[in-house]
Amino acid sequence: TSKSLCLERLLPFAGIKLTRRDLKRSEITLFTLFVIFFYLLASSEFGLVNWILDPRTGYQFYRTGQGHWYALGMSFLSAAFTCGVIKLNKPIDVVVKLLVYLPFCFLFGSKAYLLSFFIFTLILLWFMKWKSLKKFIAFGIPFIFLIMLFNFFGNSNEVILEDVFSYFDYYKNAADYYKGYLSGNIDLFYGQVLISSLWEYVPRGIFPEKPYIFGGVLVADIFYPGAAEASHTPAFGGAVMNFADFGVFGVIILSFMSSQALITGLGSYLVYTKKMFNPFDINLLTVLIVLMLYTPQFGMFFPSLLYIIILGIVLVVVKITRRR
């Protein structure tokens, strides 16, 4: 129980029970916030209709200066979906809810976002011990990848297999970086990545002079010069961003300095050791745990402090919309 970790003393809301109706009100409120932020994002430059018709182009070329609306819209849609599914009694209702939300996920033009919604649904169905889970996986994986491909090519009629596989290049990029480092062609940044990452807290819409190359983009710019300014930021797997400053020492130390890593560690302990996640018995602490561990791409573009703030905002919404 939460008392075993004194969580009810540390977190006064921990034991607040939530009914299906409570979560439905929270879902509607959070979904409304998503609509507001998406409208602000899409209408700012590209146009709402244009963005809806071609989300991939909007994602690639029209986020510059509007990234805060993009990040907020994405996080609130994910939080709305979480409140919409975590207390559903029937697994088939969870699948139906996923199908309802997928078109809204598609609007963000991100393939990873679509995939994360599908994976979150799988996790929830696994917790619910659904007997048809294997069948859902067999049919669901091809379905979600078809949607991702459609998202990838947008309005293009030409499908090139090489382009498809080039998207999954996280670890290839990492391998290229480590190859360059070990061969002496790339030096460590000695704190530049960490210090310059503070620019993440400054919205470009407020400070247009914000540099395009900062934080992890310093690494990406070595291999893809000019890509960041064109609103393209290739990803690097394999802990490259922590390694780039101080090598192996940086990977060890910076991993412990990440608030998201610490929160994820605590959440995993609560779920898998203390058994504090039951889809059929939901309280506010359960919502917190699911947001931290499973909610699709929640807080994805928020640095440590802002991630904690957005987490708190969602919990406040859930608590305020709860029926007294």
C-alpha positions in Angstrom: 0.0 0.0 0.0 1.0 3.6 -0.3 1.3 3.8 3.5 4.2 1.3 3.4 6.3 4.1 1.8 4.7 6.9 3.8 3.5 8.3 0.5 0.2 9.5 1.9 2.1 11.7 4.3 4.5 13.0 1.5 1.7 13.2 -1.1 -1.6 14.2 0.5 -3.5 13.2 -2.7 -2.1 9.7 -2.8 -5.1 7.9 -1.5 -7.8 9.9 -3.3 -10.1 7.3 -5.0 -11.3 8.1 -8.5 -14.4 6.8 -10.1 -15.0 6.2 -13.8 -17.1 9.4 -13.9 -14.2 11.4 -12.2 -11.8 10.2 -14.8 -14.2 11.0 -17.6 -14.5 14.6 -16.5 -10.7 14.8 -16.3 -10.4 13.3 -19.8 -12.8 15.9 -21.3 -10.9 18.8 -19.5 -7.5 17.6 -20.7 -8.7 16.9 -24.2 -10.1 20.5 -24.3 -6.7 21.8 -23.4 -5.2 19.7 -26.2 -7.6 21.2 -28.7 -6.7 24.7 -27.6 -2.9 24.2 -27.8 -3.2 22.3 -31.1 -5.2 25.2 -32.6 -2.6 27.7 -31.4 0.1 25.6 -33.0 -1.6 24.9 -36.3 -3.1 28.3 -36.9 0.0 30.3 -36.1 1.8 29.9 -39.4 0.8 26.8 -41.5 -3.0 27.2 -41.1 -5.3 24.8 -39.3 -6.8 23.2 -42.4 -3.4 22.8 -44.0 -2.0 21.1 -40.9 -5.0 18.7 -40.6 -4.6 17.7 -44.2 -0.8 17.4 -44.1 0.4 16.9 -40.5 3.8 15.6 -41.6 4.7 18.9 -43.4 3.5 20.9 -40.4 5.6 18.7 -38.1 8.7 19.1 -40.2 8.6 22.7 -41.2 6.2 24.8 -39.1 7.1 24.0 -35.5 9.9 26.6 -35.2 8.9 29.1 -32.7 5.8 27.2 -31.8 7.4 24.2 -30.1 5.8 25.0 -26.8 2.3 24.6 -28.2 3.4 21.4 -29.9 4.8 19.9 -26.7 1.8 21.0 -24.6 -0.8 19.7 -27.0 1.0 16.3 -27.2 1.3 15.9 -23.5 -2.3 16.9 -22.8 -3.7 14.6 -25.5 -1.6 11.7 -23.9 -2.9 12.6 -20.4 -6.5 12.7 -21.7 -6.1 9.2 -23.2 -4.6 8.0 -20.0 -7.6 9.2 -18.0 -9.9 7.7 -20.7 -8.6 4.2 -20.5 -7.1 3.4 -17.1 -10.4 2.5 -15.4 -12.2 0.8 -18.3 -13.5 -2.6 -17.2 -13.5 -4.3 -20.6 -10.4 -4.7 -22.7 -12.4 -4.2 -25.9 -13.4 -0.7 -24.6 -9.6 0.1 -24.3 -9.1 -1.0 -28.0 -12.0 1.2 -29.1 -10.7 4.2 -27.2 -7.3 3.7 -28.9 -9.0 3.8 -32.3 -10.8 7.0 -31.4 -7.6 8.7 -30.3 -5.3 7.6 -33.2 -6.6 10.2 -35.6 -5.7 12.9 -33.1 -2.3 11.4 -32.6 -1.8 11.4 -36.4 -2.2 15.2 -36.3 1.2 15.6 -34.7 3.0 14.1 -37.6 5.2 11.9 -35.4 5.5 8.2 -36.0 7.0 7.6 -32.6 3.9 9.2 -31.0 1.6 6.8 -32.9 3.7 3.8 -31.9 3.8 4.9 -28.2 0.0 5.0 -28.0 -0.1 1.4 -29.3 2.5 0.2 -26.9 0.8 1.9 -23.9 -2.5 0.1 -24.9 -0.6 -3.2 -25.0 0.8 -2.6 -21.5 -2.7 -1.8 -20.1 -4.2 -4.8 -21.8 -1.4 -6.9 -20.3 -2.2 -5.6 -16.8 -5.9 -6.5 -17.5 -4.8 -10.0 -18.4 -6.8 -10.0 -21.6 -7.0 -13.5 -23.2 -7.0 -12.1 -26.7 -3.9 -10.1 -26.3 -1.8 -12.2 -28.7 -4.4 -11.8 -31.4 -4.5 -8.1 -30.8 -0.7 -7.9 -31.2 -0.9 -10.0 -34.4 -3.4 -7.7 -36.0 -2.4 -4.5 -34.3 1.3 -4.3 -35.3 0.7 -4.4 -39.1 -2.1 -1.9 -38.6 -0.1 0.6 -36.6 2.9 0.4 -39.0 0.6 1.1 -42.0 -0.6 4.2 -40.2 3.1 5.2 -39.5 4.0 4.7 -43.1 1.1 6.8 -44.2 2.2 9.5 -41.8 5.8 9.2 -43.0 5.0 9.9 -46.7 2.3 12.4 -46.1 0.9 13.6 -49.4 3.8 11.9 -51.4 2.7 9.2 -53.8 6.2 7.7 -54.0 7.2 5.1 -51.5 10.9 4.3 -51.3 11.9 1.4 -49.1 15.2 3.0 -48.3 13.4 6.1 -46.9 11.4 3.8 -44.6 14.4 2.1 -43.1 16.4 5.4 -42.9 13.9 6.6 -40.2 15.0 3.9 -37.8 18.6 5.3 -37.5 18.9 6.1 -33.8 21.6 3.5 -33.2 23.3 3.9 -36.6 23.7 7.6 -35.7 25.1 6.5 -32.3 27.5 4.1 -33.9 28.7 6.8 -36.2 29.3 9.1 -33.3 31.3 6.5 -31.2 33.3 5.5 -34.3 34.2 9.2 -34.8 35.1 9.6 -31.1 37.2 6.4 -30.9 39.1 7.3 -34.1 39.9 10.7 -32.6 37.8 12.8 -35.1 35.3 13.9 -32.5 36.3 15.4 -29.1 34.2 15.6 -25.9 32.3 18.8 -25.3 33.3 19.1 -21.6 30.0 20.5 -20.3 28.9 22.5 -23.4 26.0 20.1 -24.1 24.8 20.2 -20.5 25.1 24.0 -20.0 23.7 25.0 -23.4 20.7 22.6 -22.8 19.3 25.4 -20.5 18.1 27.0 -23.7 15.4 24.3 -23.6 13.6 26.4 -21.0 13.3 29.4 -23.3 10.5 29.3 -25.9 11.6 30.6 -29.3 8.3 32.4 -29.6 9.3 34.6 -26.6 13.0 34.9 -27.5 13.4 34.6 -31.3 17.2 35.1 -31.0 17.4 31.7 -29.3 20.2 29.7 -31.0 19.3 26.6 -33.0 22.4 24.6 -32.0 22.4 23.9 -28.2 22.3 20.8 -26.0 22.2 17.6 -27.8 21.9 19.4 -31.1 25.7 20.1 -30.8 26.3 16.5 -31.5 23.7 16.3 -34.3 25.2 19.3 -36.0 28.5 17.4 -36.5 26.8 14.9 -38.8 23.9 17.0 -40.0 25.0 20.6 -40.3 22.2 23.1 -40.7 19.5 20.5 -40.0 18.4 22.1 -36.7 17.7 25.4 -38.3 15.6 23.6 -40.9 13.6 22.1 -38.0 15.1 18.7 -38.4 16.8 17.2 -35.3 18.1 13.6 -36.0 18.1 11.5 -32.9 21.0 9.6 -31.4 20.5 6.4 -29.3 23.0 4.7 -27.0 23.4 7.4 -24.3 25.3 9.6 -26.7 24.0 12.9 -25.2 25.3 11.9 -21.7 28.6 10.6 -23.1 29.3 13.6 -25.3 30.3 15.9 -22.4 32.4 13.7 -20.1 32.6 10.2 -21.6 31.7 7.2 -19.5 31.9 9.3 -16.4 29.2 11.6 -17.8 26.9 8.6 -18.6 27.1 7.5 -15.0 26.7 10.9 -13.3 24.2 12.6 -15.6 21.9 9.6 -15.6 21.4 10.1 -11.9 20.9 13.8 -12.4 17.9 13.3 -14.7 14.6 13.9 -12.8 12.7 11.8 -15.4 15.1 8.9 -14.7 14.7 9.2 -11.0 10.9 9.5 -11.3 10.8 6.5 -13.6 12.9 4.5 -11.2 10.5 5.3 -8.3 7.5 4.5 -10.4 8.9 1.1 -11.5 9.6 0.3 -7.9 6.0 1.1 -6.9 4.5 -1.0 -9.7 6.7 -4.1 -9.8 7.7 -4.3 -6.1 4.9 -2.7 -4.2 2.2 -3.8 -6.7 0.6 -0.4 -6.7 -1.0 -0.4 -10.1 -4.3 -2.1 -10.5 -6.4 -1.0 -13.5 -9.6 -1.8 -11.6 -8.8 0.2 -8.5 -7.6 3.7 -9.4 -6.6 6.5 -7.1 -4.6 9.7 -7.8 -1.4 8.0 -7.0 -2.2 5.5 -9.7 -2.6 8.3 -12.2 0.7 9.7 -11.2 2.5 6.4 -11.6 0.9 5.8 -15.1 1.8 9.3 -16.2 5.4 8.8 -15.1 5.9 5.3 -16.6 3.5 4.6 -19.5 1.6 7.6 -20.8 2.6 8.0 -24.5 5.4 10.6 -24.9 4.1 12.6 -21.9 6.5 15.5 -21.1 8.6 14.4 -24.1 9.9 17.8 -24.9 10.1 19.3 -21.4 13.4 19.5 -19.5 13.5 18.3 -15.9 11.9 21.2 -14.1 9.2 21.8 -16.7 8.5 18.1 -16.8 7.7 18.1 -13.0 5.5 21.2 -13.5 3.5 19.7 -16.4 3.1 16.5 -14.3 1.7 18.6 -11.4 -0.7 20.5 -13.7 -2.3 17.2 -14.9 -2.7 16.0 -11.3 -4.3 19.3 -10.3 -6.7 19.0 -13.2 -7.7 15.4 -12.2 -8.1 16.5 -8.5 -10.2 19.6 -9.3 -12.5 17.8 -11.8 -13.1 15.0 -9.3 -16.7 14.8 -8.0 -16.8 15.9 -4.3 
